[in-house]
């Protein structure tokens, strides 16, 4: 009886305290490092490991519960004159690669930095091979330069991330997961003195550091920024890699007075998605083939062999009505793809020559799921109805195209005759393709040493950018001829940022 | 008689602002005879300050917290933290790991303790193997990432993928070298399939080995 009275009083006490006491307030934890890195992808890790190799204490903050971001998914990285290329008699030189990249971007980029990256690229391959990463040289498309260093064994970048993480761990690099960087902090002389981050419990983590490297991977998953900088609305351009890359590094830099450049640049790809379709299914691979494409007006608009430079295919859709296009084929072409295999790969995930034996199942799954992007019809009239295209114009286009196929020359857009496959037998198919956004290419304007610059070209002391947070490498297009460019540029700018941040903090 | 005074005292402190509350309760406050609550092997122990000599958060004997929280959860069904953990003059409670917190945060902690005691989540499974909070966590409150602890006992992804699996696609063999274990294997709530956030078609679980 008496004991229960006590219990009652204790409960009353609890109630009073619960009302009077404030809820658990978030704390500020202060940590100290020589260099803080924001973002633990291949750029951030390369910066962290490089600085730690030089003796710096490095703390990396990462928004996701894992390292690597989209580098885990990148298939391979660019390099010229690597030991591996030499070993395989692959003759691509640094000079050639540099000139091609500059020509293709019309020199509207940071030429000295691109030169520095390309010059560093062979050493970076050796650096990573020294950590146990294995590569396999390759070209992206027929006749393309073999600058691509595919990451073995699965042509996914995960082993690069793993190797850098393990090397970082040995060197004492500390990674704080689920702790996004929020704000740069400066001393009274406007020099960087650290970064504020926030952990998953809401605590503020203040990292006092003499230099900060921003490497958060750009802004593909931030629809407002995508619309603001690229002019594409969220319903026109689909972010295909859901890794929560929301432009944190670029926004922090802008807030600190940094200038940005090349912000409209994107790596996109054309593809069919929607209910019933798995990513990189066999039907998706059909949208990478260089056969007949038409737009919403039922007209051809390009040499469909643009698919070999996949990001050109993605970007070209953005120029068309409703930002869509249709891949049109018939049963004969379907049979060809099932029996003979593809004429172009979807990267190395569905390699070229893959026999698309699952096309029929994919079509069935999509149709059963009422996927509006997959259309099957018994006639061109019926197909045009499903596409919402004027039947006469579509028929006119197909008749004209079949004529080019018969005579073996594409009078329209001069496509390689090997890819002229007529549309006339059996059932007809249309796949509505959308531009899929993989990564953004614009970012902070920097010096050749990756130091962030203001609009007046003043260096912001102690602030560095790397990877997709760094602008000035790609102009407004991704140059597919510099195959493996973004992955390689991430690791190489990360190394350059790490080296220079190290020099800066040792001053 | 004594208890009456204590009740009066509790009423008085309950009415005071929290900053003036002083720790007052011990095991003895509710259990005048410790002999009645301690196991036979502990006959003769009367000073509860000695419990922690053996039952440390890390040590050979089971953590006192595991024993005390378990028994109170079994008897009462829920934890009333403030029955034992009283705030000091600043309104904060000091826990055995040295963390300091307030009663509101402790109330949230009680939910986790209940889950550990009696849920279908991983915390209960660990309790059944005699593990206590501090076996995975640095402290009771916040900020620590227990995923490294998972790896210390269970092995990393390389080791996990070597184990036999009943699925064709081994979810431990993913793109991500160091995805935190706790992203899928939540300690205190239900399992969450992280693969499905990008592969929303039952990627890992559709293809059972025949």
Interface residues (C-beta under 8 A of the other chain):
Chain A: X2 X3 X5 X6 X7 X9 X10 X11 X12 X13 X14 X16 X17 X18 X20 X21 X22 X23 X24 X29 X65 X66 X67 X68 X72 X73 X156 X158 X159 X161 X162 X165 X177 X178 X199 X201 X203 X242 X278 X279
Chain B: X3 X4 X6 X7 X10 X11 X13 X14 X15 X17 X18 X21 X25 X29 X30 X80 X82 X83 X87 X91 X101 X102 X103 X104 X105 X107 X108 X141 X142 X143 X145 X147 X174 X175 X176 X177 X178 X179 X180 X182 X183 X197 X198 X199 X201
